[in-house]
Amino acid sequence: MADLEDDVVDLLEASAGVTALVGTGAAARIFPLLVPEGFTNYPAITFQVVSESRQPMLSRQNGLMQARVQINCWARTYAGAKSLKEAVRNAIDGEQTVFPSGCFIEDGLDSVEPSPDAKPGRLYGKRIDAMIWVAEADPTFA
């Protein structure tokens, strides 16, 4: 397995439904943690790894890790955030190609944030918490 965060981005960028809303390649509006300062082009996605839990055996690690990844869908309208969340959900819920051990939606939440740019208004957000099971190639005790 490569890097969990890179795999999440690759999975989102492989979805036509997601890329129709946030773009593709280097222009894709998918960011770790925060959108860049001064960013104004919505809709966009931010994501973060909230937790990683390894599953130890008595004598060693078994190479299985469960990660909770929070994916935030941001738009200038509630309908836009809802559409992006649905596209993300369709891309990741039950996915077993990039994550053969499983990727499932566990939770969700709505949010509203003040607009970070000079434009008046708010940003509407829809959050998805995905539980991703990852078989690590080289288990560590980190």
N, C-alpha and C positions, 0 to 999 in steps of 0.2 A: 504494500500500500504506500502510496506517496504521502503527501501531507493532507491531513483532514480538511483544513481550510481550502486548499487548492481543489480537492475533490468536490467539496460543496459548490464552489464556483463553477467547476467544470460541469457538474450536474445541472445547475441552473442555466448555464449557457448552452447546454444541449437541448433545452426545451424551447420549441418554437413559440409556445404560448408566453413564456417568460421573455424571450428576446424580442418578441413583437412589441413588448411594452417598455423594456429597458435597454434595448440595443444589443449589439453583438461585438465580439472581439475586444480590442483595446478601448473601444468607445462604450462598452457595456457599463451601465450605471449600477454596478454591484461592488460594494465597498466593505472592507473589514471595519467594524466598530462604528465609525462615523462617516458621513459624507464629507468631502473636502471643504475646507473653509471657502466661503464665497460661492458655493455650489447653488445653482438655481434651476437646473434642468430635471424636472420630475416627470414621471414616477422614477423611483430608485429603490434599491435594496441595500440594507446594511445587515451584517451578520456578526455573530460572535459565538465563541465556544464558552458556554456557561460553566460546564463541568465535564470532567473526564474521570471515569471510575473504572479501574482495572479489576479484574476478577481473579484473585490469587487462589492457588491451590496450597496445600500444606507445605510443600517443599519448594515451590517456585511459582512464578507467574505463568498463566496458561496462554497468554497472548491475546486474550479477548478484552476489549475495552468498550465501555458504553459512554458515549458522549452526548450531552445535551447541547444542541446548537440552536440559538435563538436567531430567527430570520425576521427582520423588520421590513415591511412593505410600506413605502412612503409615497404620498401623492398630494396634489393640491385640492383634491376633492375626496369625499368619503367613497363615492362610487369608484373612483380611480384606485384607491387603496384596496377596496374590496375585490376589484377585478385582478389586481396584481397578486393579492393573497391567494385567490383561487387558482391562478396560473402556477404559483409556487407550490401550492398544495398538490395540484395535479402532477407536478414534476417530481416531487419527492416522496409523497405518502405511499408506502409499500414498495419503494424502489429497491431492486436487488441486483442491478447491473454494476453500478459503481460501488455499492455497499452490499455485497452478497449476504452478509449476516443480518441485514435488515435496516430500514430507515422508516420510522413511523411518527406521525404527528401525535403529540401527547397533549398539547395545550394551545391556547390562543388568547389574545387580548386585544382590545382596541385602545388607541391612545391618540391624543391631540397634542401637538407641539406648536409653539409660536414659530412663525416663519423666520428662518435664519437670515433671509436677505432683506432688502429694503422694501419689498412688496408687502402690502398689508395682508393680513389673513393668517391662516393657520396651515399646518401640514397635518394631514390625517394619516394615521398609522394603523396597520394591522400586524400583530405579532404572531408568529408561529414558533412553538418550541418543538423541535424534532429530536427524537431519541434515535441515535445512530449506533448500531453495533459494528465494531471494527475489529477484524482479526489482524493484529499487528504482526508483521513479518519477523521482527526481532524484538521479542518482549524485553522490557527493561523494568527496573524498579523505580523509575522516575515518576 
